[in-house]
Amino acid sequence: MFAVIYRWRLRPGKEEQFREGWHRVTEAILRDCGSYGSRLHRADDGTWVAYARWPDEESRARCAVPDPEGVAMMAGAIEERMPETRLSLVDDLLAEPYVPAPATNPPTRSAR
């Protein structure tokens, strides 16, 4: 697995625009590029951080701009872009939280 950490400082008042753009771009790379998805965080120093996972570095390199409007939304909200950090997985103990399946209605029995 290959991962990338991205960091940005956003223009004041543009946080929601950035988040919406990030969401659009991330959905597109999930749908069109084989990404394993991403998580967006706000750090305690005010920067925004995203962690994106890919099967390998080549998959990410092959992914063209999947949503130009979403990319433009993000770009218009960014005041400063920090260098990305590329990561190769060495060990993995990250667990996804358990989310129960939605309740379904039990089948009804027909009256005899």
MOUR-V870581 format. One record per residue. SS is DSSP state (alpha for helix, beta for strand, coil for the rest). PHI is phi as a letter, one per 40 degrees, with the letter a starting at -180 (none if undefined). Layout:
[[SS;PHI] [SS;PHI]]
This chain:
[[coil;none] [beta;b] [beta;b] [beta;b] [beta;b] [beta;b] [beta;b] [beta;a] [beta;b] [beta;c] [coil;c] [coil;d] [coil;g] [coil;b] [alpha;c] [alpha;c] [alpha;c] [alpha;c] [alpha;d] [alpha;c] [alpha;c] [alpha;d] [alpha;c] [alpha;c] [alpha;c] [alpha;c] [alpha;c] [alpha;c] [alpha;c] [alpha;c] [alpha;c] [alpha;b] [alpha;b] [coil;g] [coil;c] [coil;c] [beta;h] [beta;a] [beta;b] [beta;b] [beta;b] [beta;b] [coil;c] [coil;c] [coil;c] [coil;g] [coil;c] [beta;b] [beta;b] [beta;b] [beta;b] [beta;b] [beta;b] [beta;b] [coil;c] [coil;a] [alpha;c] [alpha;c] [alpha;c] [alpha;c] [alpha;c] [alpha;c] [coil;c] [coil;c] [coil;c] [coil;c] [coil;a] [alpha;d] [alpha;c] [alpha;c] [alpha;c] [alpha;c] [alpha;c] [alpha;c] [alpha;d] [alpha;c] [alpha;c] [beta;c] [beta;c] [beta;a] [beta;b] [coil;c] [coil;d] [coil;c] [beta;b] [beta;c] [beta;b] [beta;b] [coil;c] [coil;b] [coil;a] [coil;a] [coil;b] [coil;c] [coil;b] [coil;c] [coil;c] [coil;c] [coil;b] [coil;c] [coil;c] [coil;c] [coil;c] [coil;b] [coil;c] [coil;c] [coil;c] [coil;c] [coil;c] [coil;c] [coil;c] [coil;c]]
